[in-house]
Amino acid sequence: MDSILYCKRRVIIHLIDMKLIRVILIIITVLLAFSTVYSKTYNLEEGNNLQSIINYAASGDTLVLDEMTYRTVLTPFNDLLCGNCEQPDTVIKASYGFVVRNKSLVIIGLSRTGTILLTKAGYGLYIENCPNIEIRNLTITGGVRDLDEMATDAGIVIRNSKVKIVDVDIRDNDHRLDSVVVGIGGIIGREGADIEIFNCNIDNNGWDGVALYRGAIAHIANNKISNGRGAGIGVTWDASCVAYNNEITGYWKGIGAFGSSWVIARNNLIHENLGWGMVATGQSYMDMTNNVVYHNGNCGIAPWSTDSRGRIVNNIIVENGWRDYWVCACVGVRNNGDWAKWEFKHNIVFGNKDGEYENIWDQTGLNGNLSVDPMFMGEGDFDLQAGSPGFHGGDSLIYNTDGTVSHIGLYGGPQAWAK
């Protein structure tokens, strides 16, 4: 009798479990159906008003932009927070072109060079309070500098939003005013910005290529950032970033860490900038690993304050100092800080105009540092020739992708450039 009751209980429990599973499956199906119904794709062609479609679109929608130039109307507004002021609650008079607020969208161009957002404003594409934005395969250009010198003008300005930017050209935002030193940047991350920037060309803009302010974080990889003013990548206040496999050229500074920021910079090619190649100042931390710092105007690498700290490992720092003294001595490494706060090892420092080191003792022969020709493959090719002292000459705690001890320079370490 007990066994019969036990079997009945098992059958009843099994039936209840099956009913529960069916209910759960029905709920999942309904949710998926609603997701399919309410997530739409809009194909924008000539005659469409892009800003109107952005405003109309629901969170989760995709906008596919035809090969054409999209224009908008400049909108002046009061920015109630200042990204780069001593007093962050300073009200700034600014303007935006296109704007996305309070929703998640995917915006894709059909042609990277032919789908063009012509912004005619300070904050070209302004993204605010958005959970998830993705921008792909288009060009953003034509910004107009705001009169207020503290406006954080850029092709894309991001605040309190998570944004992925892939295969985008941000170029020719080069409008300047005689009364304002600051120009228009490429991408600026503001308060609460969480940004991924991959495979972009950021070229011929009037200020920093990428600037991060007040708690912004960014992952910046495989980009060419060229021909601006300020810094190619500038990280300040308490912002942070990981930057690797980028080429940075034609700025005042290549990569700079300022304020109390935190920067990891690996396997970047930093060349032909006017002043510093890489600089850390304020209370910042900077990890410079496996970079090539080549032919910059003044110094290659510079710790620039007594409170900055970090490590400088596996870098090739060569042929810097091609212009007269401007902001830094024409040497490979210029120390303007507390050298005890820096780990410096397994670098090749060679052929810099006025010497390899200034304001520190010669590091050659110490901690694996060398002052020899790195033996690049050739003009513009920073891979190493057979027999280069950089082959497996790096820190023994850093490994190449095949598990061997790291090379020095771009082609060494876990973020090595692809051959």
Number of C-alpha atoms within 10 A of each C-alpha: 6 7 8 9 10 11 12 12 12 12 12 12 12 12 12 12 12 12 12 12 12 12 12 12 12 12 12 12 12 12 12 12 12 11 12 10 9 13 15 15 14 14 15 18 14 12 7 13 13 19 17 11 14 21 12 9 19 16 19 18 18 21 21 18 26 20 18 17 14 22 17 19 13 18 15 15 11 11 16 13 16 21 24 17 14 9 10 12 12 15 15 21 17 23 24 28 25 26 18 18 17 15 20 22 24 18 20 22 25 16 16 17 15 16 21 24 26 22 25 24 29 32 33 32 24 21 25 21 17 20 17 17 21 17 18 21 22 25 24 27 25 23 33 26 29 26 16 14 17 18 26 28 31 36 35 28 24 27 23 20 25 22 25 18 21 19 20 23 25 27 25 21 32 22 17 19 13 6 9 13 11 22 27 34 36 33 29 27 30 26 20 19 27 23 25 18 21 20 18 23 21 29 23 23 29 27 28 32 34 24 26 30 28 23 19 27 26 24 16 22 21 18 23 20 29 25 22 29 25 23 31 35 25 25 32 25 22 19 28 27 24 16 22 24 25 25 20 27 25 24 30 24 30 35 30 25 32 25 20 20 29 25 27 18 23 28 29 29 24 28 26 26 31 25 29 34 35 27 25 29 24 20 20 26 24 28 19 24 29 33 29 26 31 24 25 34 30 32 38 37 27 23 27 20 19 16 17 26 25 21 16 21 26 32 30 29 30 28 26 34 29 19 14 13 13 14 13 21 25 29 29 34 28 24 20 18 21 15 17 10 15 17 13 20 21 27 29 29 28 22 19 24 20 17 19 25 23 18 11 13 8 13 19 19 11 12 14 17 21 21 18 15 15 24 15 16 13 10 6 7 8 18 19 20 14 11 9 18 18 29 18 18 21 29 20 12 8 20 18 17 14 9 10 13 19 26 27 30 34 27 25 30 28 16 19 21 17 7 5
